[in-house]
Amino acid sequence: MLKTSRRAAKRHLAVVTLASAAIALTACAPTDEADSGSDAGSDSSESSASETPAADECTPDAMETVADGTLTIATDTPAYEPWFVDNDPTNGEGYESAVAYAVAEQLGYTQDQVAWVTVPFNKVVQPGPKDFDFDVNQVSITEARRKAVDFSSGYYDVVQTVITNKGSAIDGTTSLADLADAKLGAQVGTTSYTAITDQIQPSQDPAVFDTNDQAVQALKNGQIDGIVVDLPTAYFMTAVQLDDGVIVGQLPLPDGEPEQFGAVLAKDSPLTDCVSSAVDTLREDGVLDQIGQEWLAQQGAPELS
């Protein structure tokens, strides 16, 4: 795993500080960190029905990777903070970049044996052959997606969050019912979009965007009242991308179980069990929690009732 550069550490601290200020502006109710569901190292139910492979099956010499002796990892571009830093997955900075390199190390690959490729989010979850070994791009594990691709065990437990601009029609909202007339938006094909339609169920059809950047611009332009994204991305958007961004609140966890991000692999990939085993070990050893503390330091956000 790459050591965090002094420059990156300062930048990360600045983002967290700004995020804390943004959260302070939105404090409509006491925060409840215990219920945030966003602890990367929390004990949660297994998200992948994987079997534990023998250790000698999960080595660079034994695994059937796209390129011999190389672990090819995919993500989208732009690669957003706090998941990546400077739109550069190769630097090991940001939560998902750090997790990817930790998985690679667990499987016996050195940093120079890792190659990155760019694959759009929507293409990743479509059926068909893949030109990567696994993908990390905030892809939530769902049963519908399992029909087309494999997932590793979950490497991050997440909640969905509503953000807006200070002074907007939904600033200060404390309940889902108060969002009934809101015009909300989310990135296409994401569980954030599903959260709007299934949990919030506003009277207006949600706006759909190809990227989160487009959603941010629409909010700036007043075309929508708010955006639904995962909590760490909400911190980044309100602290960095929006001049007056505020967090409205977290959505309750559906059925009490956390949504999880998992590494995406080709359907029936021979690597699925090995990657899952690596993720499980990183969770059990506290490494995921350590990475989360470094890159996803959070102050909490109110939960919408």
Backbone hydrogen bonds in HBPLUS format (Angstrom, degrees):
<---DONOR---> <-ACCEPTOR-->    atom                        ^
c    i                          cat <-CA-CA->   ^        H-A-AA   ^      H-
h    n   atom  resd res      DA  || num        DHA   H-A  angle D-A-AA Bond
n    s   type  num  typ     dist DA aas  dist angle  dist       angle   num
A0009-ALA N   A0005-SER O   2.88 MM   4  6.09 157.6  1.93 152.5 159.2     1
A0010-LYS N   A0006-ARG O   3.02 MM   4  6.22 157.6  2.07 145.9 151.0     2
A0011-ARG N   A0007-ARG O   3.00 MM   4  6.29 158.5  2.04 149.9 156.1     3
A0012-HIS N   A0008-ALA O   2.80 MM   4  6.02 160.3  1.84 151.6 157.1     4
A0013-LEU N   A0009-ALA O   2.94 MM   4  6.16 157.5  1.99 147.1 152.9     5
A0014-ALA N   A0010-LYS O   2.98 MM   4  6.23 152.2  2.05 144.6 152.2     6
A0015-VAL N   A0011-ARG O   2.95 MM   4  6.28 156.4  2.01 151.8 157.8     7
A0016-VAL N   A0012-HIS O   2.95 MM   4  6.23 164.1  1.97 153.6 157.5     8
A0017-THR N   A0013-LEU O   2.89 MM   4  6.06 158.0  1.94 147.6 153.9     9
A0018-LEU N   A0014-ALA O   2.92 MM   4  6.13 164.3  1.94 150.7 154.8    10
A0019-ALA N   A0015-VAL O   2.80 MM   4  5.99 156.5  1.85 148.5 156.1    11
A0020-SER N   A0016-VAL O   2.88 MM   4  6.09 152.9  1.95 147.4 154.1    12
A0021-ALA N   A0017-THR O   3.10 MM   4  6.42 152.4  2.18 145.3 152.4    13
A0022-ALA N   A0018-LEU O   2.96 MM   4  6.30 155.7  2.02 149.5 156.3    14
A0023-ILE N   A0019-ALA O   2.89 MM   4  6.15 157.3  1.94 151.6 157.7    15
A0024-ALA N   A0020-SER O   2.94 MM   4  6.17 150.6  2.03 144.3 152.2    16
A0025-LEU N   A0021-ALA O   3.22 MM   4  6.55 146.2  2.34 143.5 151.2    17
A0025-LEU N   A0022-ALA O   3.17 MM   3  5.28 124.1  2.50  95.4 108.8    18
A0026-THR N   A0023-ILE O   2.92 MM   3  5.15 138.1  2.10 102.1 114.5    19
A0027-ALA N   A0024-ALA O   3.40 MM   3  5.38 170.5  2.41 105.5 108.0    20
A0028-CYS N   A0026-THR O   2.62 MM   2  5.79 107.2  2.15 124.3 108.8    21
A0035-ASP N   A0032-ASP O   3.12 MM   3  5.67 145.5  2.24 112.0 120.5    22
A0036-SER N   A0033-GLU O   3.09 MM   3  5.06 165.3  2.12 105.9 110.4    23
A0042-SER N   A0039-ASP O   3.20 MM   3  5.35 171.8  2.21 113.6 114.4    24
A0050-SER N   A0048-SER O   2.78 MM   2  5.42 139.0  1.94 102.5  90.8    25
A0057-GLU N   A0054-ALA O   2.90 MM   3  5.38 158.6  1.95 115.9 123.1    26
A0058-CYS N   A0055-ALA O   3.22 MM   3  5.59 158.5  2.27 109.7 115.9    27
A0062-ALA N   A0059-THR O   2.96 MM   3  5.24 132.4  2.19 106.6 119.8    28
A0063-MET N   A0059-THR O   2.97 MM   4  5.98 160.6  2.01 173.2 176.3    29
A0070-THR N   A0067-ALA O   3.08 MM   3  5.43 159.1  2.12 137.4 135.4    30
A0071-LEU N   A0113-GLN O   2.89 MM  42  6.32 161.8  1.93 161.8 167.3    31
A0115-ALA N   A0071-LEU O   2.96 MM  44  6.16 162.6  1.99 142.5 147.2    32
A0133-ASP N   A0072-THR O   2.75 MM  61  5.21 157.3  1.80 138.0 146.1    33
A0134-PHE N   A0072-THR O   3.41 MM  62  6.97 151.9  2.50 152.9 159.7    34
A0073-ILE N   A0115-ALA O   2.78 MM  42  6.16 162.7  1.81 168.0 170.7    35
A0117-VAL N   A0073-ILE O   2.93 MM  44  6.29 147.3  2.03 146.6 153.6    36
A0074-ALA N   A0134-PHE O   2.95 MM  60  6.31 154.7  2.02 140.2 147.9    37
A0136-VAL N   A0074-ALA O   3.03 MM  62  6.39 157.6  2.08 169.9 163.9    38
A0075-THR N   A0117-VAL O   3.15 MM  42  6.68 144.5  2.28 158.1 168.5    39
A0119-VAL N   A0075-THR O   2.94 MM  44  5.61 157.5  1.99 127.7 135.1    40
A0083-TRP N   A0080-TYR O   3.08 MM   3  5.84 119.9  2.46 118.8 129.4    41
A0084-PHE N   A0080-TYR O   2.85 MM   4  5.61 140.3  2.01 127.0 137.6    42
A0095-TYR N   A0082-PRO O   2.99 MM  13  6.40 156.2  2.04 149.9 147.1    43
A0096-GLU N   A0083-TRP O   2.98 MM  13  4.95 124.2  2.30 113.7 129.8    44
A0097-SER N   A0083-TRP O   3.42 MM  14  6.79 156.9  2.48 173.3 168.3    45
A0088-ASP N   A0085-VAL O   3.19 MM   3  6.00 148.8  2.30 120.3 125.3    46
A0091-ASN N   A0088-ASP O   3.31 MM   3  6.04 172.2  2.32 121.9 124.0    47
A0098-ALA N   A0094-GLY O   2.95 MM   4  6.02 164.7  1.97 157.6 162.5    48
A0099-VAL N   A0095-TYR O   2.89 MM   4  6.12 156.3  1.95 149.5 156.8    49
A0100-ALA N   A0096-GLU O   2.86 MM   4  5.95 160.9  1.90 145.2 150.6    50
A0101-TYR N   A0097-SER O   3.06 MM   4  6.32 161.6  2.09 150.4 154.4    51
A0102-ALA N   A0098-ALA O   2.94 MM   4  6.12 144.8  2.07 141.1 151.6    52
A0103-VAL N   A0099-VAL O   2.85 MM   4  6.13 155.9  1.90 155.6 161.3    53
A0104-ALA N   A0100-ALA O   2.95 MM   4  6.20 161.1  1.98 146.3 152.0    54
A0105-GLU N   A0101-TYR O   2.89 MM   4  6.06 158.1  1.93 143.0 148.7    55
A0106-GLN N   A0102-ALA O   2.93 MM   4  6.13 154.5  1.99 143.7 151.0    56
A0107-LEU N   A0103-VAL O   2.99 MM   4  6.29 139.9  2.16 145.7 156.6    57
A0107-LEU N   A0104-ALA O   3.10 MM   3  5.11 126.5  2.40  94.7 108.6    58
A0109-TYR N   A0104-ALA O   2.85 MM   5  5.13 164.4  1.88 147.3 141.9    59
A0108-GLY N   A0105-GLU O   3.00 MM   3  5.01 157.7  2.05 102.8 109.9    60
A0113-GLN N   A0110-THR O   2.92 MM   3  5.21 156.5  1.97 110.1 117.5    61
A0114-VAL N   A0111-GLN O   3.20 MM   3  5.45 159.0  2.25 113.1 113.7    62
A0123-LYS N   A0120-PRO O   3.12 MM   3  5.44 122.8  2.47 104.9 118.9    63
A0124-VAL N   A0120-PRO O   3.18 MM   4  6.44 146.3  2.30 152.7 162.5    64
A0124-VAL N   A0121-PHE O   3.12 MM   3  5.32 127.0  2.41 101.0 114.5    65
A0126-GLN N   A0123-LYS O   3.26 MM   3  5.26 162.5  2.29 103.7 108.7    66
A0135-ASP N   A0264-VAL O   2.85 MM 129  4.93 142.8  1.99 133.2 145.1    67
A0264-VAL N   A0135-ASP O   2.94 MM 129  4.93 157.1  2.00 137.5 143.4    68
A0262-GLY N   A0139-VAL O   3.07 MM 123  6.16 155.5  2.13 170.0 168.1    69
A0141-ILE N   A0260-GLN O   2.87 MM 119  5.90 157.0  1.93 168.2 171.9    70
A0146-ARG N   A0142-THR O   3.06 MM   4  6.34 142.5  2.21 142.3 153.3    71
A0147-LYS N   A0144-ALA O   3.29 MM   3  5.69 152.8  2.37 104.5 112.0    72
A0148-ALA N   A0145-ARG O   2.92 MM   3  5.50 153.7  1.99 116.4 124.0    73
A0149-VAL N   A0145-ARG O   2.99 MM   4  6.19 153.9  2.06 155.6 164.0    74
A0150-ASP N   A0265-LEU O   2.93 MM 115  4.92 164.2  1.95 138.6 141.3    75
A0265-LEU N   A0150-ASP O   2.92 MM 115  4.92 166.5  1.94 135.5 136.9    76
A0152-SER N   A0263-ALA O   2.90 MM 111  5.14 145.8  2.02 142.3 151.1    77
A0155-TYR N   A0261-PHE O   2.85 MM 106  5.95 151.7  1.93 159.0 168.6    78
A0261-PHE N   A0156-TYR O   2.88 MM 105  5.24 153.5  1.96 146.5 155.3    79
A0158-VAL N   A0259-GLU O   2.79 MM 101  5.36 169.1  1.80 151.4 155.1    80
A0231-LEU N   A0159-VAL O   3.15 MM  72  6.05 138.8  2.33 167.3 168.7    81
A0251-LEU N   A0160-GLN O   2.81 MM  91  5.58 168.3  1.83 157.4 155.9    82
A0161-THR N   A0229-VAL O   2.66 MM  68  5.42 154.6  1.73 158.9 166.8    83
A0229-VAL N   A0161-THR O   2.96 MM  68  5.42 155.4  2.02 153.8 158.8    84
A0162-VAL N   A0249-GLY O   2.96 MM  87  5.63 167.9  1.97 162.9 163.4    85
A0248-VAL N   A0162-VAL O   2.79 MM  86  5.36 147.4  1.90 141.4 150.8    86
A0163-ILE N   A0227-ILE O   2.88 MM  64  5.38 158.5  1.92 155.1 162.4    87
A0227-ILE N   A0163-ILE O   3.02 MM  64  5.38 148.6  2.12 136.2 146.0    88
A0164-THR N   A0246-VAL O   2.94 MM  82  5.52 159.6  1.98 158.9 164.3    89
A0246-VAL N   A0164-THR O   2.85 MM  82  5.52 160.2  1.89 151.4 152.1    90
A0168-SER N   A0165-ASN O   3.07 MM   3  5.58 151.7  2.15 142.8 139.9    91
A0166-LYS N   A0244-ASP O   2.66 MM  78  5.37 154.6  1.72 153.5 161.8    92
A0171-ASP N   A0168-SER O   3.27 MM   3  5.17 156.2  2.33  99.8 106.9    93
A0173-THR N   A0170-ILE O   3.06 MM   3  5.37 154.4  2.13 134.0 131.5    94
A0305-SER N   A0174-THR O   3.21 MM 131  6.61 164.9  2.24 143.5 140.4    95
A0178-ASP N   A0175-SER O   3.18 MM   3  5.40 135.9  2.39  99.5 110.4    96
A0179-LEU N   A0176-LEU O   2.93 MM   3  5.34 158.0  1.98 111.6 118.9    97
A0180-ALA N   A0177-ALA O   3.21 MM   3  5.39 162.7  2.24 112.9 114.1    98
A0182-ALA N   A0179-LEU O   3.09 MM   3  5.12 163.9  2.11 109.8 114.6    99
A0203-SER N   A0180-ALA O   2.67 MM  23  5.83 165.2  1.69 172.8 167.3   100
A0225-ASP N   A0183-LYS O   2.62 MM  42  5.19 157.3  1.67 149.5 157.9   101
A0207-ALA N   A0184-LEU O   2.82 MM  23  6.19 158.3  1.87 149.3 153.8   102
A0185-GLY N   A0226-GLY O   3.00 MM  41  6.42 139.6  2.17 141.1 153.4   103
A0228-VAL N   A0185-GLY O   3.03 MM  43  6.41 155.0  2.10 168.4 176.2   104
A0186-ALA N   A0207-ALA O   3.13 MM  21  6.58 146.0  2.25 153.6 160.0   105
A0209-PHE N   A0186-ALA O   3.07 MM  23  6.15 150.5  2.16 146.5 150.1   106
A0188-VAL N   A0209-PHE O   2.75 MM  21  5.53 157.5  1.80 157.3 156.3   107
A0194-THR N   A0190-THR O   3.31 MM   4  6.71 157.4  2.37 138.2 144.2   108
A0195-ALA N   A0191-THR O   2.82 MM   4  5.97 145.3  1.94 138.5 147.5   109
A0196-ILE N   A0192-SER O   3.26 MM   4  6.60 143.0  2.40 139.3 147.6   110
A0196-ILE N   A0193-TYR O   3.06 MM   3  5.26 125.4  2.37  98.8 112.5   111
A0197-THR N   A0193-TYR O   3.19 MM   4  6.61 163.8  2.22 154.9 157.3   112
A0198-ASP N   A0194-THR O   2.78 MM   4  5.78 159.8  1.82 156.1 162.1   113
A0199-GLN N   A0195-ALA O   2.92 MM   4  5.15 147.7  2.02 123.5 134.0   114
A0200-ILE N   A0195-ALA O   3.15 MM   5  6.64 157.9  2.20 154.7 161.5   115
A0201-GLN N   A0196-ILE O   2.72 MM   5  5.85 150.7  1.80 161.4 171.5   116
A0215-ALA N   A0211-THR O   3.38 MM   4  6.73 149.9  2.48 136.8 144.6   117
A0216-VAL N   A0212-ASN O   2.91 MM   4  6.23 156.0  1.97 152.9 159.1   118
A0217-GLN N   A0213-ASP O   3.02 MM   4  6.31 158.7  2.07 147.1 152.4   119
A0218-ALA N   A0214-GLN O   2.99 MM   4  6.22 153.9  2.05 144.9 152.0   120
A0219-LEU N   A0215-ALA O   2.98 MM   4  6.29 150.8  2.07 147.5 155.2   121
A0220-LYS N   A0216-VAL O   2.93 MM   4  6.26 157.3  1.99 150.5 156.9   122
A0221-ASN N   A0217-GLN O   2.90 MM   4  6.13 147.8  2.00 145.3 154.4   123
A0223-GLN N   A0218-ALA O   2.90 MM   5  5.17 149.2  2.00 162.3 158.7   124
A0222-GLY N   A0219-LEU O   3.13 MM   3  5.11 155.4  2.19 100.6 108.2   125
A0234-ALA N   A0230-ASP O   2.92 MM   4  6.15 145.4  2.04 149.3 160.5   126
A0234-ALA N   A0231-LEU O   3.01 MM   3  4.89 117.0  2.42  93.8 110.2   127
A0235-TYR N   A0231-LEU O   3.01 MM   4  6.39 150.5  2.10 153.9 161.1   128
A0236-PHE N   A0232-PRO O   3.15 MM   4  6.50 159.2  2.19 147.0 151.8   129
A0237-MET N   A0233-THR O   2.86 MM   4  6.07 168.8  1.87 156.0 158.9   130
A0238-THR N   A0234-ALA O   3.02 MM   4  6.09 171.0  2.03 151.0 153.6   131
A0239-ALA N   A0235-TYR O   2.99 MM   4  5.96 144.0  2.13 142.3 152.1   132
A0240-VAL N   A0236-PHE O   2.82 MM   4  5.63 154.8  1.89 151.8 157.1   133
A0241-GLN N   A0237-MET O   3.05 MM   4  4.73 120.8  2.41 109.7 126.1   134
A0242-LEU N   A0237-MET O   2.92 MM   5  6.03 135.6  2.12 173.1 173.1   135
A0250-GLN N   A0302-PRO O   2.69 MM  52  6.07 152.5  1.76 146.0 155.4   136
A0304-LEU N   A0250-GLN O   2.80 MM  54  5.75 174.9  1.81 158.2 159.2   137
A0256-GLY N   A0253-LEU O   3.25 MM   3  5.12 166.0  2.27 118.0 115.6   138
A0257-GLU N   A0254-PRO O   3.19 MM   3  6.22 157.2  2.25 135.6 134.8   139
A0269-SER N   A0266-ALA O   2.98 MM   3  5.17 130.3  2.24 145.4 134.4   140
A0272-THR N   A0269-SER O   3.37 MM   3  5.57 165.4  2.39 108.3 112.2   141
A0275-VAL N   A0271-LEU O   2.92 MM   4  6.14 167.2  1.94 168.3 171.7   142
A0276-SER N   A0272-THR O   2.91 MM   4  6.07 162.7  1.94 153.0 158.6   143
A0277-SER N   A0273-ASP O   2.87 MM   4  5.96 155.4  1.93 142.2 149.3   144
A0278-ALA N   A0274-CYS O   2.98 MM   4  6.23 151.7  2.07 144.9 152.2   145
A0279-VAL N   A0275-VAL O   2.96 MM   4  6.25 160.5  1.99 151.3 156.1   146
A0280-ASP N   A0276-SER O   2.83 MM   4  6.06 163.8  1.86 154.6 159.3   147
A0281-THR N   A0277-SER O   3.02 MM   4  6.20 155.8  2.08 143.5 149.6   148
A0282-LEU N   A0278-ALA O   3.01 MM   4  6.28 157.4  2.07 148.2 154.3   149
A0283-ARG N   A0279-VAL O   2.93 MM   4  6.21 150.6  2.02 150.7 158.9   150
A0284-GLU N   A0280-ASP O   2.87 MM   4  6.09 169.3  1.89 153.6 156.5   151
A0285-ASP N   A0281-THR O   2.88 MM   4  5.93 153.9  1.94 149.0 155.7   152
A0287-VAL N   A0282-LEU O   2.86 MM   5  4.98 124.0  2.18 153.4 163.1   153
A0288-LEU N   A0282-LEU O   3.24 MM   6  5.74 158.1  2.29 121.5 123.0   154
A0286-GLY N   A0283-ARG O   3.12 MM   3  5.26 157.9  2.17 105.1 111.7   155
A0290-GLN N   A0286-GLY O   3.03 MM   4  6.29 151.8  2.11 143.9 151.8   156
A0291-ILE N   A0287-VAL O   2.90 MM   4  6.19 160.8  1.94 156.0 160.5   157
A0292-GLY N   A0288-LEU O   2.87 MM   4  6.05 155.7  1.93 145.5 152.9   158
A0293-GLN N   A0289-ASP O   2.90 MM   4  6.14 151.9  1.98 147.2 154.3   159
A0294-GLU N   A0290-GLN O   3.07 MM   4  6.32 147.6  2.18 142.1 150.6   160
A0295-TRP N   A0291-ILE O   2.94 MM   4  6.15 162.5  1.97 155.7 159.4   161
A0296-LEU N   A0292-GLY O   2.72 MM   4  4.95 149.6  1.81 137.1 144.3   162
